[in-house]
Amino acid sequence: MKLLRAAAVAFWGISFLAALPLSANDFGNLSGVVADPSGNPQMGAAVWLTPDFAGGRAVELLTDANGIFIGQRLRPGVYSVKVTLAGFMPSFEEHVDIKANLNTALHIELNSVLTSVGQLHRKPSKPSEPDDWKWVLRTASSSRPVLQLRDGTVVIAKSSPEEHNDQPRATVELTNGSIRPGASSALPGNLGTAASYDQSLGPAGKLLMGGEVDYDQAVPGVLGGSVATIWLPDGKLGEGPETTLIVHQIRVGDSGRSIRTMRFEHSEQIAFADHAVMEYGGEYLSGGLVGATTWSVRPHARLAMRLSPHWGAAFLVETDPDAYGLRAQGTTAGPAIDALQTGPVIVWGSGRPVLNGGWHEEFAVRRDVGKRGQIEGAAFRDDSRHEAVYGALMQSSDPSSPVGVFPGPFAHDGGTAGFWGTRVVYRERISDHLEVAGVYSWAGAMAPGGQYASLSELGEMLQTRYRHSVAARLAGKFPRSKTQLAASYKWIDGNVVSRQDLYGEAAMGIDPNLSLSIRQPLPSFMMVGHWEALADFRNMLGQGYVSLDTLAGPLLVMPVERSFRGGVSFQF
């Protein structure tokens, strides 16, 4: 259907342009449509008209939002037409004859820069329905019906009309608490105000901006803030190039010290006809205390292929679980506000800050089951030089560590970790308003295995242990009340102090133990805007806490802390 709509737009555009009246003085007109191999009109393409006769003047044109260009009052004669657009190979049309008092119409197709791969770029013999396959990050209730790469799985989803709205949109959230340790809002009893603004940039795409200020009434002097910007050159989240910048700063009590982090990322997507799609990019990370910072440059790449109408495969290489988690959120009401809760995690060990993260390689195969379900199997490998272990220690003798003045769990260096893992996922859309998923994983995680040690030598107390886990997730919406609900529970067969199958959890939207998320629309006051109450409960039962004895005192560690974030959101 997408190809049919694009073809209809192109046909209508050319027919309309061909009917334009000509001016006097025996001039001619040239009009046309520029599209990609799939028939999608391309906006912002440069069209150069070069006359083949002496005395002529070259003319440059640009395509509009429908891929249409118009050249009027052209001298009759033979022209050469060259079309260029970033990400595509130039296209040439020679011996284009423009006659007086006539309109000449062209349809120009641009091929990808990877056109040399040959058959992968050939058009399919017949257009496929857009719902045949959709690569998304999780079983979200709203997804775009286009070719996308996420975690290498296919879900049944429909387009959200909000995604195609180019009108400016603003959101304000008043919240209490955090759902992520290490975020600027990860303070006990923390109050926060977040705001975002989405602005269309016309041919330059769309810009998403967000900011948040957090403070703690119980601990004077503790203040945090974040800003985030997401630039979408194609105007749609998850469907093309994306550039993200996130900056955090937390002032740590009366110590006068501040913790700062930054993440700058750029990603690109390339589709090979209707057979495969590749996403690739990299990011620059930095963070630490003022005067003691560290930085890192990390790449990522994912390739997904459709092997048959019911079979697909994907291979991915990731280096930052937090960046992957942000992309795993898929379509959300406020992606810029969601980005504020992410960023590089600073791990404290040996008296200096380092950045959490490592290499994650994964290969997955999926198969559709019936009309609404699918099953997926994956094998992966995780390697990390500084595994993050969250722990709460209110007093520390290490003057270079913020532990003791920063309330709440902080990331400690759990040492080197490396393990293999497998995952089996089954998910199904029970109805248009209800989805369920079940996950089995066998992978490694850090577990207690030593005795006393200092915080800088915490890795000596921990060892990699392989664990089985079973998880379930339910997500749905009540049509009458419009309440959105997502609940999950993950059981692990033993104590662990770090995440087991972290990337799988991010892709599926599942945390260890019991978690619950609720979104409830509220009556709008004076029929202006859209009000919504939100509540996110993480590890509701407070499970998975392990007490370790260190030389600095007892350290309470956990893979996920018990936390709550709630408030109200207003969109207008």
Buried (B, 14 or more C-beta within 10 A) or exposed (E): EBBEEBBEBBEEBBEEBBEEEBEEEEBBBBBBBBBBBBBBBBBBBBBBBBBEEEEBEEBEBEBBEBBBBBBBEBBBBEBBBBBEBEBBBEBEBEEBEBEEBBBBBBBBBBBBEBBEEEEBBEEEEEBBEBEBBBBBBBBBBBBBBBBBBBBBBBBBBEBBEEBEEEEEBBBBBBBBBBBBBBBBBBBBEBBBBBBBBBEBEEEEBBBBBBBBBBBBEEBEEBBBBBBBBBBBBBBBBBBBBBBBBBBBBBBBBEBEBBBBBBBBBBBBBBBBBBBBBBBBBBBBBBBBBEEEBBEBEBEBBBBBBBEEEBEBBBBBBBBBBBBBBBBBBBBEBBBBBBBBBBBBBBBBBBEBBBBBBBBBEBBBBBBBEEEBBBBBBBEBBBEBBBBBBBBBBEEBEBEEBBBBBBBBBBBBBBBEBBBEBEBEBBBBBEEEEBBBBBBBBBBBBBBBEBEEBBBBBBBBBBBBBBBEBEBBBBBBBEEEEEBBBBBBBBEBEEBBBBBBBBBBBBBBBBBBBBBBBBBBBEEEEEEEBBBBBBBBBBBBEEBBBBEBBBEBEEBBBBBBBBBBBBBBBBBE
